[in-house]
């Protein structure tokens, strides 16, 4: 099974917004947003994703990327 990668860190740099400011706009804690930013989560609520997209004026596809598993395990 592949995995989902969050590009929130890259998008925050592009939009020139700090973690604290975005956390306040989204309505989640600094710590939880930091976990999202650093890909240390297994799930994200759609309401949180929608709030992030609204704050950053972006689409979910700007934040989320699917990465397939390597079909050849010997190359890992």
Number of C-alpha atoms within 10 A of each C-alpha: 6 9 11 14 17 21 17 20 17 13 16 16 10 10 12 10 14 11 17 15 12 19 19 13 14 20 13 15 14 15 12 13 23 17 13 19 20 14 16 13 14 9 9 9 8 10 10 14 16 16 18 23 17 14 17 20 11 14 13 14 11 15 20 14 13 11 11 10 10 11 8 7 7 6 6 6
